Structure formats: C-alpha cells, structure tokens
Amino acid sequence: MGLFGNNDRLNTARYNLEQYEKTKPADYQSKYQGQIKDVMGKLENMGDFDYDPDADAAYQQYKNEYTRQAKLANQNAQANAAAMTGGYGSSYGTQAGQNAYARTMNSLDNVLDSLYSQSKAQYNTEKSGLQQQLSGLQSAEKQDYSQYQNDLANWNEGLQYKKNEYDNAYSEKQNGLQNFINGALQVAGLAARILPLFFI
C-alpha cells in the first residue's frame, strides 16, 4: 500500500483493461454472403417454368423422325389402296394415306407430353435443390452471426468487469489520497493548537 493508496493495484488494473480492449472481436464478416448472392442469382435467372418445343433438340429429332415415318405411312397406305383398285388412285387411297399420316403424327403428341413432363420435373428438381442450398446457407449465416453476437456480448461483459476493477482501484487510490490529506490537515490543526502552548 503506497502513501496515497495502492499504486500497484491501479497500474495492474489499467494494464489489464488496456490489454483486454485489444481482444475485442473484429467486425462481423460473413463467410456465406457471396454464396447466398450466387444462389439467389441462379434462382432469379431460372424464372418461371417455360417449355419451348422448338428450342428442344430432342423434340426436333423426334418430330423429324415422326414426320418421315408419317410420310412413309401415307405413301404405303396409298400404295396399298392403289394395289387393291388395280393401280388407280382413288379418294379411298388418299383418305387411307391421310389417316396413316395422322395416326403417326398423333404419337408425336405423346412424345411432346413426355418431354414437357421431363423438362418440368428437371426444372422443379433444380429449383428445389437451389432453394435447399439457399436455406442451408442462410441457416449457417444466421448461426455464425448469432455466435458472433454471443462472443461480442461476452466480451462486453468482460470489458465491464475490467472497467469496474480499474474504477475500484482508482477509487481506492483517491480514498488513500483523501485520507492522507485529511490526516495531514488534522495533524496541522492539532499542531496549530499545541504550538501556541510552547510559546506561552
């Protein structure tokens, strides 16, 4: 204990406070924000489901093949009808050819329905995957930020403790100084009363 209070305690408390202030957690930096923006961009770019058969290479291949088969079926049906009529063309032959052509092309509608369903399922799977990925990233971001908030709250609590330690040490030193001054004043007052007695 020094003359004016405990200097060692005050110096230690000041040092501890200054060192602790250097340990403040850095500002929050997201590890996921770039990925979240990337996934959100992909979702936005997907837009609403739209199937364009003219832009589907698979459908175009089917269409070309079915058109070729339909023309062939038309020709065969007309040839068979002409054979039955002795080689002469007839309205029956023409009708038979058109029916064969239509039956073959109607099968293309089933293919189109199948390709549409396939495309929509693929779109839904991709969109669902991106939504799950986004949800996972947002959850991880929320957890990281919550941990940062907890760390910061704990640090602030520790800072308050260190400040209280410093304030208590400072108050103790000030009280020691005040006690010394009060003691000195009492001694001076007593001396002022006693000294005149020696000079009587």
N, CA, C and O of each residue as an XYZ file, in Angstrom:
800
protein
N       0.872     -1.185      0.000
C       0.000      0.000      0.000
C       0.901      1.226      0.000
O       1.708      1.391      0.915
N       0.785      2.075     -0.990
C       1.604      3.286     -1.067
C       1.056      4.362     -0.159
O       0.052      4.173      0.528
N       1.708      5.451     -0.171
C       1.310      6.575      0.668
C      -0.082      7.065      0.309
O      -0.857      7.413      1.199
N      -0.416      7.101     -0.978
C      -1.717      7.627     -1.430
C      -2.657      6.527     -1.921
O      -3.559      6.810     -2.709
N      -2.480      5.327     -1.494
C      -3.318      4.235     -1.975
C      -2.455      3.226     -2.710
O      -1.246      3.420     -2.842
N      -3.075      2.134     -3.196
C      -2.343      1.037     -3.822
C      -2.090      1.326     -5.295
O      -2.962      1.112     -6.137
N      -0.859      1.824     -5.609
C      -0.479      2.121     -6.999
C      -0.368      0.847     -7.822
O      -0.726      0.828     -9.000
N       0.133     -0.222     -7.197
C       0.303     -1.479     -7.931
C      -1.038     -1.993     -8.438
O      -1.158     -2.420     -9.586
N      -2.032     -1.947     -7.581
C      -3.359     -2.429     -7.980
C      -3.912     -1.582     -9.114
O      -4.481     -2.124    -10.062
N      -3.759     -0.263     -9.040
C      -4.258      0.637    -10.089
C      -3.519      0.390    -11.393
O      -4.144      0.305    -12.450
N      -2.209      0.275    -11.335
C      -1.418      0.033    -12.551
C      -1.769     -1.306    -13.184
O      -1.882     -1.406    -14.406
N      -1.942     -2.330    -12.364
C      -2.316     -3.654    -12.868
C      -3.698     -3.607    -13.514
O      -3.914     -4.170    -14.588
N      -4.627     -2.930    -12.846
C      -5.989     -2.823    -13.382
C      -5.995     -2.057    -14.701
O      -6.707     -2.429    -15.634
N      -5.205     -0.991    -14.782
C      -5.114     -0.209    -16.031
C      -4.519     -1.069    -17.141
O      -5.032     -1.081    -18.260
N      -3.447     -1.782    -16.839
C      -2.783     -2.651    -17.823
C      -3.747     -3.744    -18.316
O      -3.870     -3.990    -19.516
N      -4.423     -4.389    -17.360
C      -5.379     -5.452    -17.723
C      -6.502     -4.919    -18.607
O      -6.907     -5.581    -19.563
N      -7.001     -3.738    -18.298
C      -8.061     -3.122    -19.100
C      -7.564     -2.824    -20.508
O      -8.250     -3.119    -21.487
N      -6.375     -2.240    -20.612
C      -5.825     -1.898    -21.931
C      -5.576     -3.155    -22.768
O      -5.847     -3.171    -23.969
N      -5.062     -4.202    -22.129
C      -4.815     -5.457    -22.857
C      -6.129     -6.100    -23.303
O      -6.233     -6.629    -24.410
N      -7.123     -6.043    -22.426
C      -8.412     -6.662    -22.752
C      -9.090     -5.936    -23.906
O      -9.715     -6.565    -24.759
N      -8.967     -4.614    -23.933
C      -9.587     -3.832    -25.014
C      -9.043     -4.260    -26.378
O      -9.738     -4.130    -27.385
N      -7.819     -4.763    -26.423
C      -7.205     -5.207    -27.687
C      -7.789     -6.531    -28.180
O      -7.578     -6.914    -29.331
N      -8.519     -7.227    -27.315
C      -9.063     -8.544    -27.693
C     -10.488     -8.447    -28.232
O     -11.147     -9.467    -28.434
N     -10.961     -7.236    -28.463
C     -12.341     -7.086    -28.958
C     -12.512     -7.849    -30.272
O     -11.677     -7.735    -31.169
N     -13.599     -8.631    -30.387
C     -13.835     -9.355    -31.643
C     -13.915     -8.377    -32.818
O     -14.504     -7.302    -32.710
N     -13.312     -8.772    -33.935
C     -13.357     -7.928    -35.141
C     -14.803     -7.814    -35.618
O     -15.653     -8.617    -35.234
N     -15.078     -6.820    -36.452
C     -16.420     -6.663    -37.006
C     -16.824     -7.937    -37.724
O     -15.985     -8.650    -38.274
N     -18.107     -8.211    -37.712
C     -18.610     -9.456    -38.319
C     -18.336     -9.480    -39.818
O     -18.639     -8.525    -40.533
N     -17.762    -10.578    -40.277
C     -17.519    -10.798    -41.706
C     -18.242    -12.083    -42.099
O     -17.952    -13.156    -41.570
N     -19.175    -11.964    -43.021
C     -19.934    -13.136    -43.459
C     -19.069    -14.054    -44.312
O     -18.373    -13.596    -45.218
N     -19.116    -15.353    -44.020
C     -18.427    -16.345    -44.846
C     -19.348    -16.828    -45.969
O     -18.903    -17.496    -46.902
N     -20.619    -16.488    -45.871
C     -21.604    -17.083    -46.774
C     -22.272    -16.094    -47.731
O     -22.966    -16.509    -48.659
N     -22.070    -14.788    -47.514
C     -22.814    -13.791    -48.287
C     -22.610    -13.946    -49.801
O     -23.563    -13.823    -50.569
N     -21.372    -14.214    -50.227
C     -21.107    -14.384    -51.659
C     -21.856    -15.577    -52.230
O     -22.437    -15.493    -53.312
N     -21.842    -16.698    -51.494
C     -22.550    -17.890    -51.949
C     -24.058    -17.663    -51.961
O     -24.752    -18.118    -52.870
N     -24.563    -16.956    -50.945
C     -26.001    -16.677    -50.885
C     -26.424    -15.849    -52.097
O     -27.440    -16.140    -52.728
N     -25.644    -14.822    -52.421
C     -25.964    -13.989    -53.584
C     -25.914    -14.799    -54.874
O     -26.745    -14.616    -55.763
N     -24.930    -15.698    -54.969
C     -24.776    -16.529    -56.162
C     -26.003    -17.429    -56.360
O     -26.546    -17.512    -57.461
N     -26.431    -18.096    -55.296
C     -27.587    -18.995    -55.385
C     -28.863    -18.207    -55.669
O     -29.705    -18.645    -56.453
N     -29.006    -17.042    -55.031
C     -30.189    -16.211    -55.289
C     -30.217    -15.759    -56.751
O     -31.280    -15.713    -57.370
N     -29.057    -15.429    -57.292
C     -28.967    -15.048    -58.696
C     -29.390    -16.179    -59.616
O     -30.087    -15.957    -60.606
N     -28.964    -17.405    -59.283
C     -29.350    -18.566    -60.092
C     -30.858    -18.785    -60.042
O     -31.487    -19.100    -61.053
N     -31.430    -18.613    -58.849
C     -32.881    -18.779    -58.718
C     -33.638    -17.728    -59.534
O     -34.625    -18.035    -60.202
N     -33.159    -16.488    -59.467
C     -33.803    -15.422    -60.237
C     -33.688    -15.681    -61.732
O     -34.639    -15.451    -62.479
N     -32.525    -16.158    -62.170
C     -32.309    -16.421    -63.595
C     -33.164    -17.575    -64.102
O     -33.463    -17.651    -65.294
N     -33.561    -18.480    -63.197
C     -34.411    -19.590    -63.628
C     -35.770    -19.089    -64.095
O     -36.351    -19.635    -65.033
N     -36.271    -18.055    -63.440
C     -37.594    -17.531    -63.792
C     -38.665    -18.597    -63.613
O     -38.465    -19.583    -62.904
N     -39.802    -18.385    -64.262
C     -40.893    -19.353    -64.212
C     -40.638    -20.447    -65.244
O     -39.916    -20.237    -66.218
N     -41.231    -21.604    -65.024
C     -41.041    -22.717    -65.955
C     -41.649    -22.362    -67.315
O     -42.760    -21.839    -67.414
N     -40.878    -22.666    -68.346
C     -41.335    -22.423    -69.720
C     -40.722    -23.497    -70.609
O     -39.506    -23.688    -70.621
N     -41.571    -24.192    -71.350
C     -41.067    -25.223    -72.254
C     -41.374    -24.806    -73.687
O     -42.525    -24.564    -74.049
N     -40.327    -24.727    -74.486
C     -40.476    -24.370    -75.897
C     -40.003    -25.560    -76.728
O     -38.801    -25.807    -76.820
N     -40.948    -26.310    -77.342
C     -40.542    -27.486    -78.114
C     -39.634    -27.131    -79.297
O     -38.793    -27.934    -79.700
N     -39.807    -25.934    -79.847
C     -38.966    -25.541    -80.981
C     -37.505    -25.349    -80.561
O     -36.602    -25.423    -81.394
N     -37.278    -25.102    -79.265
C     -35.914    -24.917    -78.775
C     -35.340    -26.214    -78.194
O     -34.182    -26.256    -77.778
N     -36.161    -27.269    -78.169
C     -35.732    -28.550    -77.597
C     -35.201    -29.446    -78.715
O     -35.958    -29.891    -79.578
N     -33.901    -29.701    -78.690
C     -33.253    -30.505    -79.735
C     -33.838    -31.920    -79.782
O     -34.000    -32.489    -80.862
N     -34.155    -32.485    -78.613
C     -34.721    -33.846    -78.576
C     -36.072    -33.871    -79.289
O     -36.351    -34.771    -80.081
N     -36.908    -32.865    -78.996
C     -38.218    -32.821    -79.659
C     -38.067    -32.662    -81.164
O     -38.795    -33.292    -81.931
N     -37.147    -31.841    -81.585
C     -36.936    -31.627    -83.024
C     -36.506    -32.935    -83.708
O     -36.920    -33.209    -84.834
N     -35.689    -33.729    -83.037
C     -35.291    -35.030    -83.606
C     -36.484    -35.961    -83.722
O     -36.687    -36.610    -84.748
N     -37.284    -36.017    -82.637
C     -38.497    -36.844    -82.681
C     -39.433    -36.370    -83.798
O     -39.976    -37.172    -84.557
N     -39.606    -35.058    -83.877
C     -40.527    -34.503    -84.877
C     -40.078    -34.877    -86.296
O     -40.897    -35.275    -87.125
N     -38.786    -34.748    -86.566
C     -38.268    -35.105    -87.898
C     -38.484    -36.586    -88.187
O     -38.880    -36.961    -89.290
N     -38.217    -37.433    -87.172
C     -38.379    -38.876    -87.367
C     -39.848    -39.246    -87.573
O     -40.180    -40.029    -88.463
N     -40.732    -38.670    -86.733
C     -42.158    -38.986    -86.861
C     -42.727    -38.442    -88.174
O     -43.586    -39.078    -88.784
N     -42.262    -37.287    -88.607
C     -42.725    -36.728    -89.888
C     -42.300    -37.646    -91.035
O     -43.074    -37.904    -91.957
N     -41.066    -38.132    -90.963
C     -40.576    -39.052    -92.001
C     -41.409    -40.333    -92.005
O     -41.799    -40.823    -93.065
N     -41.681    -40.878    -90.801
C     -42.473    -42.102    -90.704
C     -43.922    -41.873    -91.157
O     -44.537    -42.747    -91.768
N     -44.451    -40.691    -90.848
C     -45.831    -40.388    -91.247
C     -45.950    -40.298    -92.768
O     -46.924    -40.780    -93.345
N     -44.970    -39.688    -93.410
C     -44.982    -39.601    -94.874
C     -44.877    -40.996    -95.493
O     -45.531    -41.310    -96.488
N     -44.043    -41.810    -94.880
C     -43.873    -43.179    -95.367
C     -45.166    -43.976    -95.180
O     -45.566    -44.734    -96.063
N     -45.815    -43.801    -94.027
C     -47.084    -44.484    -93.762
C     -48.146    -44.028    -94.751
O     -48.951    -44.833    -95.220
N     -48.148    -42.733    -95.069
C     -49.089    -42.177    -96.040
C     -48.860    -42.827    -97.400
O     -49.803    -43.274    -98.053
N     -47.609    -42.874    -97.813
C     -47.273    -43.453    -99.127
C     -47.648    -44.932    -99.172
O     -48.200    -45.404   -100.166
N     -47.346    -45.666    -98.093
C     -47.662    -47.101    -98.058
C     -49.163    -47.327    -98.107
O     -49.638    -48.213    -98.816
N     -49.921    -46.518    -97.345
C     -51.381    -46.681    -97.325
C     -51.962    -46.389    -98.705
O     -52.859    -47.098    -99.162
N     -51.459    -45.354    -99.370
C     -51.960    -45.028   -100.712
C     -51.561    -46.124   -101.704
O     -52.342    -46.490   -102.582
N     -50.339    -46.644   -101.555
C     -49.891    -47.706   -102.468
C     -50.731    -48.953   -102.282
O     -51.115    -49.600   -103.257
N     -51.021    -49.296   -101.027
C     -51.857    -50.480   -100.759
C     -53.256    -50.287   -101.323
O     -53.837    -51.217   -101.883
N     -53.804    -49.072   -101.176
C     -55.142    -48.797   -101.709
C     -55.126    -48.876   -103.230
O     -56.076    -49.387   -103.823
N     -54.083    -48.388   -103.869
C     -53.979    -48.430   -105.336
C     -53.843    -49.869   -105.799
O     -54.372    -50.234   -106.849
N     -53.133    -50.698   -105.024
C     -52.974    -52.099   -105.400
C     -54.311    -52.822   -105.368
O     -54.584    -53.693   -106.194
N     -55.146    -52.442   -104.393
C     -56.459    -53.086   -104.286
C     -57.400    -52.616   -105.396
O     -58.355    -53.317   -105.731
N     -57.145    -51.455   -105.962
C     -58.029    -50.919   -107.005
C     -57.411    -51.083   -108.378
O     -57.860    -50.452   -109.335
N     -56.421    -51.892   -108.493
C     -55.828    -52.155   -109.795
C     -54.868    -51.073   -110.244
O     -54.633    -50.917   -111.443
N     -54.314    -50.332   -109.320
C     -53.297    -49.348   -109.669
C     -53.827    -47.954   -109.901
O     -53.067    -47.041   -110.224
N     -55.101    -47.787   -109.742
C     -55.671    -46.450   -109.935
C     -55.777    -45.718   -108.595
O     -56.111    -46.314   -107.570
N     -55.495    -44.458   -108.624
C     -55.648    -43.647   -107.419
C     -57.113    -43.443   -107.129
O     -57.939    -43.425   -108.042
N     -57.436    -43.292   -105.873
C     -58.834    -43.073   -105.517
C     -58.903    -42.204   -104.275
O     -57.909    -41.965   -103.589
N     -60.105    -41.746   -104.016
C     -60.283    -40.944   -102.810
C     -60.084    -41.822   -101.579
O     -59.652    -41.331   -100.536
N     -60.391    -43.106   -101.685
C     -60.164    -44.034   -100.586
C     -58.667    -44.106   -100.264
O     -58.268    -44.089    -99.099
N     -57.864    -44.185   -101.300
C     -56.420    -44.263   -101.132
C     -55.876    -42.998   -100.483
O     -55.026    -43.042    -99.594
N     -56.400    -41.863   -100.960
C     -55.958    -40.588   -100.388
C     -56.337    -40.512    -98.908
O     -55.538    -40.092    -98.071
N     -57.577    -40.927    -98.599
C     -58.063    -40.891    -97.214
C     -57.264    -41.849    -96.330
O     -56.924    -41.518    -95.194
N     -56.975    -43.009    -96.849
C     -56.197    -44.000    -96.089
C     -54.800    -43.458    -95.796
O     -54.274    -43.645    -94.699
N     -54.213    -42.798    -96.764
C     -52.888    -42.210    -96.583
C     -52.899    -41.110    -95.526
O     -52.007    -41.023    -94.682
N     -53.939    -40.270    -95.597
C     -54.041    -39.170    -94.618
C     -54.250    -39.709    -93.198
O     -53.704    -39.177    -92.231
N     -55.060    -40.784    -93.095
C     -55.299    -41.400    -91.779
C     -54.012    -41.990    -91.206
O     -53.732    -41.846    -90.016
N     -53.241    -42.645    -92.049
C     -51.978    -43.236    -91.595
C     -51.017    -42.137    -91.156
O     -50.317    -42.273    -90.153
N     -50.992    -41.062    -91.911
C     -50.122    -39.915    -91.570
C     -50.549    -39.328    -90.210
O     -49.708    -39.070    -89.349
N     -51.854    -39.123    -90.031
C     -52.368    -38.515    -88.796
C     -52.098    -39.405    -87.586
O     -51.735    -38.909    -86.519
N     -52.278    -40.748    -87.751
C     -52.021    -41.658    -86.623
C     -50.569    -41.565    -86.161
O     -50.290    -41.531    -84.963
N     -49.669    -41.524    -87.104
C     -48.241    -41.455    -86.771
C     -47.919    -40.115    -86.105
O     -47.182    -40.075    -85.120
N     -48.461    -39.034    -86.633
C     -48.175    -37.708    -86.053
C     -48.833    -37.537    -84.683
O     -48.314    -36.801    -83.844
N     -49.974    -38.208    -84.442
C     -50.616    -38.146    -83.112
C     -49.702    -38.749    -82.051
O     -49.722    -38.317    -80.898
N     -48.909    -39.734    -82.427
C     -47.964    -40.330    -81.483
C     -46.921    -39.305    -81.042
O     -46.379    -39.381    -79.939
N     -46.654    -38.343    -81.932
C     -45.695    -37.279    -81.588
C     -46.223    -36.438    -80.425
O     -45.439    -35.933    -79.622
N     -47.555    -36.284    -80.330
C     -48.136    -35.538    -79.205
C     -47.811    -36.211    -77.874
O     -47.544    -35.537    -76.880
N     -47.834    -37.546    -77.862
C     -47.479    -38.275    -76.631
C     -46.015    -38.023    -76.263
O     -45.672    -37.857    -75.093
N     -45.165    -38.000    -77.290
C     -43.752    -37.718    -77.060
C     -43.597    -36.309    -76.502
O     -42.812    -36.088    -75.580
N     -44.344    -35.355    -77.058
C     -44.277    -33.960    -76.594
C     -44.700    -33.869    -75.125
O     -44.057    -33.186    -74.327
N     -45.792    -34.566    -74.778
C     -46.245    -34.566    -73.372
C     -45.159    -35.126    -72.451
O     -44.920    -34.601    -71.363
N     -44.514    -36.186    -72.899
C     -43.466    -36.813    -72.101
C     -42.269    -35.874    -71.933
O     -41.731    -35.740    -70.834
N     -41.851    -35.219    -73.034
C     -40.723    -34.292    -72.966
C     -41.060    -33.082    -72.086
O     -40.204    -32.593    -71.348
N     -42.300    -32.604    -72.166
C     -42.748    -31.481    -71.325
C     -42.649    -31.879    -69.848
O     -42.114    -31.132    -69.029
N     -43.174    -33.067    -69.521
C     -43.159    -33.536    -68.121
C     -41.727    -33.720    -67.619
O     -41.404    -33.376    -66.482
N     -40.877    -34.269    -68.489
C     -39.470    -34.463    -68.135
C     -38.792    -33.122    -67.855
O     -38.061    -32.968    -66.876
N     -39.048    -32.170    -68.725
C     -38.433    -30.845    -68.595
C     -38.913    -30.151    -67.322
O     -38.134    -29.515    -66.613
N     -40.220    -30.288    -67.048
C     -40.767    -29.647    -65.842
C     -40.209    -30.302    -64.583
O     -39.903    -29.610    -63.612
N     -40.075    -31.619    -64.586
C     -39.520    -32.329    -63.422
C     -38.072    -31.908    -63.194
O     -37.647    -31.710    -62.056
N     -37.322    -31.772    -64.278
C     -35.919    -31.349    -64.166
C     -35.834    -29.924    -63.615
O     -34.990    -29.630    -62.768
N     -36.711    -29.045    -64.100
C     -36.761    -27.658    -63.620
C     -37.078    -27.633    -62.124
O     -36.417    -26.943    -61.349
N     -38.110    -28.405    -61.729
C     -38.521    -28.422    -60.311
C     -37.421    -28.979    -59.413
O     -37.205    -28.490    -58.305
N     -36.725    -30.010    -59.903
C     -35.626    -30.601    -59.120
C     -34.505    -29.590    -58.943
O     -33.974    -29.426    -57.845
N     -34.148    -28.916    -60.026
C     -33.070    -27.916    -59.961
C     -33.451    -26.763    -59.037
O     -32.647    -26.312    -58.222
N     -34.700    -26.292    -59.179
C     -35.154    -25.168    -58.341
C     -35.197    -25.574    -56.871
O     -34.773    -24.817    -55.997
N     -35.709    -26.767    -56.608
C     -35.781    -27.252    -55.228
C     -34.385    -27.393    -54.629
O     -34.168    -27.057    -53.465
N     -33.439    -27.890    -55.429
C     -32.059    -28.018    -54.957
C     -31.448    -26.677    -54.602
O     -30.773    -26.544    -53.581
N     -31.688    -25.677    -55.451
C     -31.163    -24.336    -55.179
C     -31.815    -23.734    -53.936
O     -31.151    -23.073    -53.138
N     -33.129    -23.968    -53.775
C     -33.832    -23.437    -52.601
C     -33.307    -24.079    -51.319
O     -33.158    -23.407    -50.299
N     -33.026    -25.385    -51.375
C     -32.466    -26.070    -50.200
C     -31.056    -25.556    -49.907
O     -30.681    -25.351    -48.752
N     -30.291    -25.354    -50.966
C     -28.929    -24.828    -50.791
C     -28.979    -23.439    -50.162
O     -28.210    -23.134    -49.251
N     -29.891    -22.598    -50.658
C     -30.043    -21.244    -50.117
C     -30.456    -21.295    -48.650
O     -29.919    -20.563    -47.819
N     -31.401    -22.154    -48.346
C     -31.870    -22.280    -46.962
C     -30.736    -22.717    -46.036
O     -30.607    -22.208    -44.923
N     -29.911    -23.666    -46.501
C     -28.778    -24.130    -45.696
C     -27.757    -23.032    -45.468
O     -27.235    -22.880    -44.363
N     -27.469    -22.258    -46.525
C     -26.503    -21.159    -46.395
C     -27.033    -20.075    -45.458
O     -26.290    -19.542    -44.633
N     -28.319    -19.752    -45.590
C     -28.909    -18.724    -44.722
C     -28.925    -19.183    -43.270
O     -28.719    -18.381    -42.359
N     -29.168    -20.468    -43.056
C     -29.158    -21.017    -41.701
C     -27.747    -20.947    -41.102
O     -27.574    -20.583    -39.939
N     -26.749    -21.299    -41.908
C     -25.357    -21.234    -41.440
C     -24.957    -19.790    -41.150
O     -24.254    -19.516    -40.177
N     -25.411    -18.869    -42.000
C     -25.132    -17.437    -41.802
C     -25.753    -16.957    -40.488
O     -25.119    -16.243    -39.712
N     -26.986    -17.359    -40.258
C     -27.698    -16.950    -39.034
C     -26.983    -17.494    -37.794
O     -26.840    -16.799    -36.789
N     -26.538    -18.747    -37.887
C     -25.840    -19.370    -36.761
C     -24.509    -18.660    -36.490
O     -24.172    -18.380    -35.340
N     -23.757    -18.374    -37.558
C     -22.477    -17.669    -37.393
C     -22.681    -16.288    -36.768
O     -21.939    -15.887    -35.872
N     -23.696    -15.567    -37.252
C     -23.944    -14.217    -36.742
C     -24.383    -14.272    -35.278
O     -23.998    -13.426    -34.471
N     -25.188    -15.273    -34.949
C     -25.632    -15.441    -33.565
C     -24.430    -15.724    -32.659
O     -24.344    -15.201    -31.548
N     -23.502    -16.558    -33.145
C     -22.284    -16.860    -32.372
C     -21.449    -15.595    -32.191
O     -20.908    -15.353    -31.112
N     -21.344    -14.792    -33.247
C     -20.607    -13.521    -33.165
C     -21.249    -12.612    -32.116
O     -20.549    -12.002    -31.307
N     -22.577    -12.523    -32.133
C     -23.290    -11.671    -31.163
C     -23.024    -12.155    -29.740
O     -22.821    -11.348    -28.833
N     -23.026    -13.471    -29.548
C     -22.734    -14.031    -28.217
C     -21.313    -13.701    -27.780
O     -21.072    -13.298    -26.642
N     -20.364    -13.883    -28.724
C     -18.968    -13.578    -28.409
C     -18.803    -12.104    -28.039
O     -18.095    -11.766    -27.091
N     -19.470    -11.232    -28.803
C     -19.375     -9.795    -28.543
C     -20.009     -9.447    -27.192
O     -19.470     -8.631    -26.444
N     -21.150    -10.065    -26.881
C     -21.808     -9.816    -25.591
C     -20.909    -10.276    -24.442
O     -20.782     -9.584    -23.432
N     -20.289    -11.444    -24.600
C     -19.374    -11.941    -23.565
C     -18.179    -11.008    -23.407
O     -17.734    -10.731    -22.293
N     -17.666    -10.530    -24.538
C     -16.530     -9.613    -24.471
C     -16.932     -8.326    -23.751
O     -16.178     -7.831    -22.913
N     -18.101     -7.782    -24.063
C     -18.582     -6.552    -23.414
C     -18.761     -6.761    -21.914
O     -18.494     -5.866    -21.113
N     -19.213     -7.951    -21.550
C     -19.365     -8.270    -20.129
C     -17.985     -8.283    -19.443
O     -17.814     -7.760    -18.342
N     -17.011     -8.898    -20.131
C     -15.645     -8.914    -19.602
C     -15.059     -7.521    -19.520
O     -14.344     -7.190    -18.574
N     -15.370     -6.696    -20.529
C     -14.881     -5.314    -20.532
C     -15.447     -4.550    -19.336
O     -14.730     -3.799    -18.675
N     -16.724     -4.743    -19.066
C     -17.343     -4.054    -17.935
C     -16.683     -4.476    -16.623
O     -16.474     -3.656    -15.729
N     -16.358     -5.765    -16.521
C     -15.685     -6.267    -15.326
C     -14.318     -5.594    -15.160
O     -13.962     -5.158    -14.065
N     -13.556     -5.516    -16.258
C     -12.226     -4.893    -16.217
C     -12.337     -3.399    -15.867
O     -11.512     -2.865    -15.126
N     -13.362     -2.737    -16.408
C     -13.561     -1.312    -16.086
C     -13.897     -1.142    -14.616
O     -13.412     -0.215    -13.968
N     -14.721     -2.029    -14.090
C     -15.072     -1.955    -12.666
C     -13.838     -2.164    -11.788
O     -13.660     -1.482    -10.779
N     -12.991     -3.111    -12.184
C     -11.747     -3.348    -11.450
C     -10.888     -2.080    -11.451
O     -10.341     -1.682    -10.422
N     -10.784     -1.462    -12.617
C      -9.986     -0.234    -12.725
C     -10.610      0.876    -11.872
O      -9.916      1.563    -11.122
N     -11.943      1.039    -12.003
C     -12.634      2.095    -11.228
C     -12.460      1.884     -9.724
O     -12.258      2.841     -8.976
N     -12.540      0.623     -9.288
C     -12.372      0.333     -7.862
C     -10.945      0.656     -7.408
O     -10.741      1.222     -6.334
N      -9.968      0.293     -8.233
C      -8.572      0.584     -7.883
C      -8.339      2.097     -7.861
O      -7.627      2.612     -6.998
N      -8.940      2.794     -8.810
C      -8.801      4.251     -8.869
C      -9.450      4.889     -7.641
O      -8.882      5.795     -7.031
N     -10.648      4.410     -7.282
C     -11.348      4.954     -6.097
C     -10.535      4.690     -4.836
O     -10.453      5.539     -3.949
N      -9.934      3.501     -4.766
C      -9.112      3.172     -3.598
C      -7.919      4.118     -3.496
O      -7.567      4.572     -2.407
N      -7.305      4.411     -4.635
C      -6.168      5.338     -4.642
C      -6.632      6.735     -4.230
O      -5.970      7.400     -3.433
N      -7.772      7.180     -4.772
C      -8.295      8.502     -4.435
C      -8.648      8.586     -2.946
O      -8.397      9.597     -2.290
N      -9.237      7.499     -2.426
C      -9.571      7.475     -0.993
C      -8.310      7.540     -0.140
O      -8.282      8.199      0.899
N      -7.267      6.845     -0.595
C      -5.984      6.884      0.121
C      -5.422      8.290      0.129
O      -4.917      8.756      1.151
N      -5.507      8.966     -1.000
C      -5.027     10.345     -1.100
C      -5.848     11.253     -0.188
O      -5.304     12.094      0.527
N      -7.180     11.065     -0.228
C      -8.053     11.905      0.609
C      -7.774     11.654      2.090
O      -7.750     12.585      2.895
N      -7.565     10.383      2.437
C      -7.247     10.059      3.843
C      -5.936     10.709      4.262
O      -5.813     11.206      5.382
N      -4.956     10.705      3.361
C      -3.671     11.327      3.661
C      -3.856     12.833      3.880
O      -3.319     13.411      4.825
N      -4.625     13.448      2.986
C      -4.845     14.900      3.117
C      -5.591     15.198      4.410
O      -5.238     16.126      5.138
N      -6.633     14.403      4.697
C      -7.394     14.618      5.930
C      -6.495     14.432      7.152
O      -6.557     15.202      8.110
N      -5.672     13.411      7.097
C      -4.734     13.166      8.200
C      -3.767     14.316      8.359
O      -3.481     14.748      9.475
N      -3.261     14.814      7.238
C      -2.312     15.929      7.275
C      -2.997     17.164      7.845
O      -2.403     17.902      8.631
N      -4.253     17.389      7.445
C      -4.986     18.554      7.964
C      -5.248     18.420      9.466
O      -5.190     19.404     10.204
N      -5.534     17.204      9.903
C      -5.750     17.004     11.349
C      -4.460     17.252     12.121
O      -4.456     17.890     13.174
N      -3.360     16.730     11.568
C      -2.065     16.952     12.226
C      -1.761     18.453     12.264
O      -1.298     18.977     13.277
N      -2.027     19.130     11.152
C      -1.761     20.574     11.090
C      -2.663     21.313     12.088
O      -2.224     22.246     12.761
N      -3.920     20.886     12.173
C      -4.848     21.528     13.115
C      -4.425     21.294     14.551
O      -4.491     22.205     15.377
N      -3.990     20.080     14.856
C      -3.535     19.754     16.203
C      -2.264     20.541     16.519
O      -2.089     21.050     17.626
N      -1.389     20.627     15.531
C      -0.146     21.374     15.726
C      -0.471     22.846     15.963
O       0.171     23.505     16.780
N      -1.449     23.347     15.258
C      -1.815     24.758     15.421
C      -2.345     25.011     16.822
O      -2.190     26.110     17.356
N      -2.970     24.005     17.421
C      -3.489     24.198     18.772
C      -2.395     23.996     19.831
O      -2.390     24.649     20.875
N      -1.477     23.079     19.532
C      -0.454     22.744     20.524
C       0.701     23.751     20.510
O       1.195     24.135     21.571
N       1.122     24.167     19.361
C       2.289     25.040     19.247
C       2.173     26.322     20.103
O       3.141     26.695     20.766
N       1.050     26.977     20.100
C       0.995     28.195     20.927
C       1.274     27.924     22.401
O       1.746     28.809     23.116
N       0.987     26.719     22.856
C       1.250     26.386     24.250
C       2.731     26.437     24.576
O       3.117     26.757     25.700
N       3.569     26.119     23.580
C       5.011     26.109     23.806
C       5.581     27.524     23.857
O       6.672     27.761     24.374
N       4.830     28.423     23.322
C       5.354     29.807     23.274
C       4.735     30.695     24.352
O       4.902     31.914     24.301
N       4.064     30.151     25.272
C       3.470     30.961     26.333
C       4.533     31.323     27.343
O       4.244     32.006     28.325
